[in-house]
Amino acid sequence: MKKLLAISLGALLIGACNSDPKGYVLSGTITGEPENGTQIFLKTTDSLNQLVDIDTATVENGLFSFSGSQAEPKMYYLFVDKTRGNAPLIVENGNIEIEFQKDSIGYAELKGTEQNEMFMDFLEESRKLSERARSMQDDMRMAAQQQDTATVTALREEFMEFQEDAKNFNLEFAKNHTNAYVSVLIIGNLLATKSAPLDEIKSMFEALTPEMKQTEPAQKIAEQLENLKSTEVGAVAPDFSAPTPSGDVLALSDVTSNAKLTLVDFWAAWCRPCRAENPNIVSVYQKYHEKGFDVLGVSLDTQAEQWTGAIEADGLEWNHISNLQRFQDPIARLYNINAIPAAFLLDENGVIVARDLRGPALEEKVAEILGKS
């Protein structure tokens, strides 16, 4: 299962008893004889999905607590000092209770608020699926050690069926819990990984309750779905501009206005598949540039030195731009780029004629189009 993501949390103290809560109280119970003074960390992730500290509490007689105010439900994680693992939970205004054994934090029990009750239902089934996966992997490992190829083959087929079961569980949960925050995260993950047909993802999103559609991750999904319309094959590619390595500003339209065919290539120096594909793009560029083929490299690097170093090392002679903001780059968000390499092939009118062509497929398409011009 992929990790669920989260964002920032407020820090206004409130009272624990309130029939109409304006904030939250997170009350924790930890068993397994934890030492008094043990630190408990409440964390979230930043825009680059890196964990950041939000608050810290200490254990006294097996108890700890956090309090604050939360505008909307959000996912956070509890960590115990010097202990492996974490416990995900949804912070929302109200009284939240969490209980876990010191050495089994990943099996924490949640209750107290609507979102955490639904999240607990999701976690219980997810844990069963994880146990099933571990059991099959152990069986495959043992069969491989015994060189039992028939059993290994059968277990691999069973594991493929299991993966489909896990995917269907996520789909059905989101469809049946339209008021659950975790459903929003499931839909966002399906969209990012392209794990379900786009029409099905759109339908699931539209079925969410108005409250869930107002959450920050849902707003991002709405933006992505809207942007997808403008980056489908047949659509006119949205224009954009960004700095070049020399500091000048270059727009997509500046490149397409002088080319019959333009490849917009999203890549980065740190992306191994991108670097592996670069020689192929160089070959196509050298062969067809004089016939009207051009490339605009959009880097998702964060370090200018690494970006320009890779351009030189790979011999990328075409135009390059970057905001040095990784996946938070506004161009990446405009084009719904969640993974690289990613590429869009545009005709002389800026219309997208193909996407994500790699290897021989890129040259075949370029030769097909330029051969007609």
ZIFEN-V690454 format. One record per pair of residues at least 12 apart in sequence whose ideal C-beta (glycine too) atoms are under 8 Angstrom apart, sorted by the first residue. I is the first residue (numbers start at 0). J is the second residue. If there is no record, write none. Layout:
I	J
I	J
This chain:
0	125
0	128
0	129
0	165
1	188
1	192
3	74
3	87
3	181
3	184
4	44
4	48
4	74
4	184
4	216
5	43
5	44
5	73
5	74
5	75
5	76
6	43
6	44
6	45
6	73
6	215
7	43
7	53
7	73
8	41
8	43
8	53
8	54
8	67
8	69
8	73
8	75
8	90
9	67
9	68
9	69
9	70
10	54
10	67
10	68
11	67
11	68
12	66
12	67
13	66
13	67
13	68
15	66
15	94
20	92
20	93
20	94
21	68
21	92
22	66
22	67
22	68
22	69
22	92
23	66
23	67
23	68
23	69
23	90
23	91
23	92
23	93
23	94
23	95
23	112
24	64
24	65
24	66
24	94
24	95
25	41
25	64
25	65
25	66
25	88
25	90
25	95
25	96
25	97
26	62
26	64
26	94
26	95
26	96
26	97
27	39
27	56
27	62
27	63
27	64
27	65
27	77
27	96
27	97
27	98
27	99
28	61
28	62
28	96
28	97
28	98
28	99
29	58
29	61
29	62
29	63
29	79
29	98
29	99
29	100
29	101
30	61
30	98
30	99
30	100
30	101
31	100
31	101
31	102
31	103
32	101
33	58
33	61
33	79
33	101
34	58
35	57
35	58
35	59
35	60
36	57
36	58
36	59
37	57
37	58
37	79
37	80
38	55
38	56
38	57
38	58
38	79
38	80
39	55
39	56
39	57
39	58
39	63
39	77
39	78
39	79
39	80
40	52
40	54
40	55
40	77
40	78
40	79
40	80
41	53
41	54
41	55
41	56
41	65
41	75
41	76
41	77
42	75
42	76
42	77
42	78
42	85
43	73
43	74
43	75
43	76
46	327
47	325
47	326
47	327
50	76
53	75
54	67
67	90
68	92
69	90
69	91
69	92
71	91
71	213
71	214
71	215
72	89
72	90
72	91
72	114
72	180
72	214
73	89
73	90
73	91
73	180
73	214
73	215
74	87
74	88
74	89
74	90
74	180
74	184
75	87
75	88
75	89
75	90
76	88
77	97
77	104
77	107
78	104
79	101
79	104
82	101
82	102
82	104
84	103
84	104
84	105
85	104
85	105
86	99
86	104
86	105
86	107
87	118
87	122
88	107
88	109
88	115
88	118
89	112
89	114
89	115
89	118
89	180
89	181
91	112
91	113
91	114
91	115
91	180
93	111
93	112
94	111
94	112
95	109
95	110
95	111
95	112
95	115
96	109
96	110
96	111
97	109
106	126
109	122
113	178
114	179
114	180
114	181
117	176
117	178
117	179
117	180
117	181
118	179
118	180
118	181
121	172
121	176
121	179
121	181
124	168
124	172
125	168
128	161
128	164
128	165
128	168
131	161
132	158
132	161
132	165
135	154
135	157
135	158
135	161
136	158
138	150
138	154
139	151
139	154
139	155
139	158
142	154
166	194
166	195
169	185
169	188
169	189
170	185
170	189
170	195
170	199
170	203
172	185
173	185
173	186
173	189
173	203
174	203
174	206
177	206
177	207
177	208
177	211
178	207
178	208
178	210
178	211
179	211
180	211
180	214
182	203
182	207
182	211
183	207
183	211
183	214
183	216
183	217
183	220
184	216
186	200
186	203
186	204
186	207
186	220
187	216
187	219
187	220
189	203
190	220
190	223
190	224
191	337
191	338
192	337
197	227
200	224
201	224
204	217
204	220
204	221
204	224
222	332
223	332
223	335
226	332
226	333
226	334
226	335
227	335
230	333
230	334
230	335
230	343
230	351
230	354
231	351
232	351
232	352
232	353
232	354
233	350
233	351
234	350
234	351
235	348
235	349
235	350
235	351
236	251
236	255
236	263
236	343
236	345
236	349
236	350
236	351
237	333
237	334
238	250
238	251
238	252
238	349
239	251
239	329
239	330
239	333
240	253
240	320
241	297
241	320
241	321
241	322
241	328
241	330
242	320
242	321
242	322
243	318
243	319
243	320
244	303
244	306
244	307
244	310
244	319
249	295
249	318
249	320
251	263
251	295
251	349
252	349
254	293
254	295
254	318
255	293
255	345
255	347
255	349
257	293
258	291
258	292
258	293
258	347
259	290
259	291
259	292
259	346
259	347
259	368
259	369
259	372
260	287
260	291
260	292
260	293
260	344
260	345
260	346
260	347
260	365
260	368
260	369
261	292
261	293
261	294
261	295
261	344
261	345
262	280
262	292
262	293
262	294
262	295
262	342
262	343
262	344
262	345
262	361
263	295
263	297
263	334
263	342
263	343
263	344
263	345
264	280
264	294
264	295
264	296
264	297
264	340
264	342
265	297
265	299
265	331
265	334
265	336
265	339
265	340
265	341
265	342
266	296
266	297
266	298
266	299
266	339
266	340
267	298
267	299
267	300
267	306
267	309
267	325
267	339
268	298
268	300
268	302
268	305
268	306
268	308
268	309
269	300
269	305
270	299
270	339
270	340
272	339
272	340
273	339
273	340
274	309
274	313
276	340
276	357
276	358
277	313
277	315
278	313
279	357
279	358
279	361
279	362
280	294
280	315
280	361
281	313
281	314
281	315
281	316
282	362
283	361
283	362
283	365
284	316
284	317
286	362
287	362
287	365
287	366
287	369
290	369
290	372
291	347
291	369
291	372
292	365
292	369
293	317
293	318
294	315
294	317
294	318
295	317
295	318
295	319
295	320
296	310
296	315
296	317
296	318
296	319
296	320
297	319
297	320
297	321
297	328
297	330
297	331
298	319
298	320
298	321
298	323
299	321
299	324
299	325
299	326
299	328
299	331
299	336
299	339
300	321
300	323
300	325
301	323
301	324
301	325
302	323
303	321
303	323
306	319
306	321
306	323
340	355
340	357
341	354
341	355
342	354
342	355
342	356
342	357
342	361
344	356
344	361
344	364
344	365
346	368
352	364
352	368
